Amino acid sequence: MLVGRPNVGKSTLFNRMTGSRRAIVAPVAGTTRDALTRPVEWGGAAFDLFDTGGLFGASEDPLHELVVQQGQRAIVGADLLVMLVDGREGLVPGDERIAKDLRQTGHPVIVAINKTDDKRAQASLTEFYELGFDPVIEISAEHGHGVAELLDEIVKRIGTRDSGFGTRQAGESRESQIPNPESREETRIAIVGRPNVGKSSLVNRLLREERVLVSEMPGTTRDAIDVPLMWHRRHFRIVDTAGMRRPGRVGGGKAGAPGGKVEFVSVALAKEAIADADVVALLIDANEGATDQDAAIGGEVDRAGRGIVIIANKWDLVKSQDQNFVKKFDDDLRFKMRFLDYAPILHISALTGERAGKVIETMDRIAVSRRTRVPTPALNKFVQEITAANPPVSSGRKHVRIMYAAQIGVAPPSFVFFTNVATTFHFSYERFLVNQLRQKFGFVGSPIRVQVRRRKK
Ligand code: GDP
């Protein structure tokens, strides 16, 4: 679906992509607003292109509210959104408002900067990265430049869907896809770990915590699959609580012995829960420390880009409680899970409740930080400062310089760095940047993704 402010060139692009000439409609209320759909075929794929036409931006129109609602309903039903902006005008507040709406749908968004054939456009193109979408493509709808690349990007994204090509089959149940705005803010929690580490005990403990309200719980916790709860007026949902009980049922008594079939099952089950969560609590048994199996589950969380807190449970059974022991325990844990160096560690007892109050608090902090967007000016000030002190290592003859950076996504926080030459940073430099980002902007408990691109002339 094509979205954008009036006059950015949506009709021109629509005609170019569909090969049709759109009728010039007389400005009679109702007619111009009717959105237009046409089939497009490209690279062996077929999809329906939907032009929102005048569905946005007509703020003096008495029908504005209605029109905007229709537009919003329409974008919710789309599989992929192409946001068209005007390269000649640069980024304007209207673009940001539309971007905000699009972001709420959770659909993938491609930004197409139009009118880039115009010399005046060249100066300000990078600022469109501030919209936070990826990819950003430069086009000229009128001359056709970049339209093939845009179509390639569209096909690449919808072509991988198993539901077919884009919107064509997805027409029926659009109403049901409208996301509930409140649910967007809900933090989905998965509690994972090997059998018998205390997952069920922790859930029950959390439900007994002060200030936690269990809402709309169907029957007892035992039967619930997802448990919604509230803490400090924030919404959480513990997902897949049924899945985390399954291995216990299968294995009967002591199912935690390493290496067995149950171990395998627990990783597979954890995988499902992880895919479904925003933040994962990885429980380990404080008596045993981290096992390979724990590390395997932790690796899944990292790969999936979820937030994570590592929880050493059964801390009440740990005999020696002196500071050295804690340090040794944590060092050992960090060593076995080096790739999770960003994850906070908690030492709790689900049985006695000791420090269990920290669990939700920490998960909330992680959830909030991973949804954080760093304003582009602040990000670039930071980039200037750290690259002045520690420039990227240059391997060739040319000096590698970071020209500009932008945050292109949240959850996990994702950044793109534009350089004059390099297309990748040395592993250690990337790590350095990530650590600096964490320290400066307080990203806690979540992986950070980094891309490097060469800035086109
Ligand atoms: P799950 O398989 O991961 O859900 O583990 P459960 O919650 O069923 O707990 C397994 C066993 O460990 C039960 O006997 C619990 O009472 C016990 N347990 C859980 N948490 C703690 C804890 O913090 N301290 C102690 N001492 N025992 C615990």
Residues whose N, C-alpha, C, O or C-beta is under 5 A from the ligand:
A	BS01	GDP	R194 P195 N196 V197 G198 K199 S200 S201 L202 M244 G248 N313 K314 W315 D316 L317 I348 S349 A350 L351
